[in-house]
Amino acid sequence: MVHVGVPERWGKEAAAPDERRFLEGPRSRPFDLLRAVRIFREFMHGFRALHSIGPSVTVFGSARVEEGGTYYELARDMGRRIAGLGLTVMTGGGPGIMEAANRGAREAGGASIGCNIVLPHEQEPNPYLDRWIEFRYFFVRKVMLVKYSYAFVVLPGGFGTLDEIFETVTLIQTGKILDFPVILMGEEYWAPLRAFIRERLLARGMIGSEDVDRIAVTDSAEDAIRTIRECMIRKFGFREMRRRASRAVGSEPAAPPPDRD
């Protein structure tokens, strides 16, 4: 489903039992065929809804961060700065870090997109979305959050945020997507993860030194936005960047980059 404006029934529909059964082992061929059709339709709805949003930066992070906190304000600042480059800000559309990034984009006059996941428990939307779309399947939603983005900004979060970090980095490592920036913000929060990557994964040969460099960590919004801007110009051909983006979803950015695929 595609929605414009503030959603009234966001995530209020409980997941159907057949969706849970889909991942519980073999089912009848008609059952699997129907699920495949539903998944295909969900992909097509996503492609149609997001096709015209322009180059994006996806911001990941916890829904449990309170307004006014350090990480909330950092995400809000990043949303403003990303929009200032003429890029769309895309999030999961919920509260916390997601709200903050969408809010910053809205305040800067930029485009603000949310990709929601339907869960059994009710979710609250954030009121700073120009457009939002619901997905039933996590893997479809994750494709959409990656497909249209030229950089990924990650603020503190839990299991879902960790999943999104490693999913994205794995796609880059294996060449499934290009070498887009993955920027973790909040050095103190991410310090144990960085240590694990270096002292376990790298030290024991599970990854290469180039894989460590795929993840940048900073507390500075200026450094993060500089990394994104340099990537957009150097790798993807932006000749100039807008100081502020249009609120109109689907408007074309200045000097769009070549096909990211």
GIHU-V259811 format. One record per residue. RES is the residue in three letters. D_CENTER is the distance of its C-alpha to the mean C-alpha in Angstrom with 1 decimal. Layout:
res->{RES,RES}
d_center->{D_CENTER,D_CENTER}
This chain:
res->{MET,VAL,HIS,VAL,GLY,VAL,PRO,GLU,ARG,TRP,GLY,LYS,GLU,ALA,ALA,ALA,PRO,ASP,GLU,ARG,ARG,PHE,LEU,GLU,GLY,PRO,ARG,SER,ARG,PRO,PHE,ASP,LEU,LEU,ARG,ALA,VAL,ARG,ILE,PHE,ARG,GLU,PHE,MET,HIS,GLY,PHE,ARG,ALA,LEU,HIS,SER,ILE,GLY,PRO,SER,VAL,THR,VAL,PHE,GLY,SER,ALA,ARG,VAL,GLU,GLU,GLY,GLY,THR,TYR,TYR,GLU,LEU,ALA,ARG,ASP,MET,GLY,ARG,ARG,ILE,ALA,GLY,LEU,GLY,LEU,THR,VAL,MET,THR,GLY,GLY,GLY,PRO,GLY,ILE,MET,GLU,ALA,ALA,ASN,ARG,GLY,ALA,ARG,GLU,ALA,GLY,GLY,ALA,SER,ILE,GLY,CYS,ASN,ILE,VAL,LEU,PRO,HIS,GLU,GLN,GLU,PRO,ASN,PRO,TYR,LEU,ASP,ARG,TRP,ILE,GLU,PHE,ARG,TYR,PHE,PHE,VAL,ARG,LYS,VAL,MET,LEU,VAL,LYS,TYR,SER,TYR,ALA,PHE,VAL,VAL,LEU,PRO,GLY,GLY,PHE,GLY,THR,LEU,ASP,GLU,ILE,PHE,GLU,THR,VAL,THR,LEU,ILE,GLN,THR,GLY,LYS,ILE,LEU,ASP,PHE,PRO,VAL,ILE,LEU,MET,GLY,GLU,GLU,TYR,TRP,ALA,PRO,LEU,ARG,ALA,PHE,ILE,ARG,GLU,ARG,LEU,LEU,ALA,ARG,GLY,MET,ILE,GLY,SER,GLU,ASP,VAL,ASP,ARG,ILE,ALA,VAL,THR,ASP,SER,ALA,GLU,ASP,ALA,ILE,ARG,THR,ILE,ARG,GLU,CYS,MET,ILE,ARG,LYS,PHE,GLY,PHE,ARG,GLU,MET,ARG,ARG,ARG,ALA,SER,ARG,ALA,VAL,GLY,SER,GLU,PRO,ALA,ALA,PRO,PRO,PRO,ASP,ARG,ASP}
d_center->{18.3,17.2,18.0,18.6,19.4,19.4,19.3,22.5,21.9,18.3,18.0,21.8,22.7,23.5,22.3,25.3,27.3,27.2,23.5,24.3,27.3,25.3,24.2,27.6,29.5,31.5,32.2,34.5,33.8,33.6,31.1,28.8,29.4,28.4,25.1,24.5,25.2,22.9,20.0,20.9,21.1,17.6,16.3,18.5,17.5,13.9,15.2,17.6,15.5,12.8,15.4,16.5,13.6,14.2,12.3,8.9,7.0,3.3,4.7,5.3,8.9,11.9,13.2,16.6,16.7,19.5,19.8,21.8,20.9,20.2,16.5,16.0,17.9,16.1,12.7,14.7,16.3,13.3,12.2,15.8,15.9,13.0,14.6,17.8,17.0,16.7,13.0,10.9,8.4,5.6,4.8,6.6,9.6,11.8,13.9,14.0,11.3,9.2,12.5,13.4,10.6,11.3,15.0,15.1,14.0,16.6,19.2,18.9,19.4,16.0,14.0,11.6,9.7,8.9,8.4,10.9,12.6,16.4,18.0,21.7,21.5,20.8,17.7,17.9,15.8,15.3,17.6,15.6,14.0,15.6,14.4,12.9,13.2,14.1,13.9,16.5,15.3,12.5,12.8,12.5,9.4,7.8,9.5,8.2,4.4,6.4,9.4,9.2,7.6,10.2,8.9,6.5,7.8,8.5,11.1,13.5,12.9,14.6,14.7,11.3,9.7,12.3,11.7,8.1,9.8,12.7,11.4,9.7,12.8,15.1,13.9,14.8,17.9,19.2,18.7,16.6,14.3,15.6,15.6,12.6,12.4,10.8,11.9,12.7,14.2,17.2,19.8,21.9,19.3,18.1,21.8,22.7,19.8,20.8,24.4,23.7,22.1,25.0,27.9,27.2,25.0,26.3,29.8,30.4,29.3,26.3,24.2,25.4,25.4,23.2,20.5,20.7,20.2,16.8,15.4,16.3,17.0,18.1,19.1,19.5,17.2,19.7,19.3,15.5,15.8,18.8,17.0,14.4,17.4,19.6,17.3,17.0,20.8,22.0,20.0,19.1,22.0,21.1,24.6,23.8,21.0,21.4,22.0,20.5,18.5,19.9,18.8,19.6,16.8,17.7,19.8,20.0,19.0,22.0,22.9,20.0,19.3,20.7,19.0,16.2,17.5}
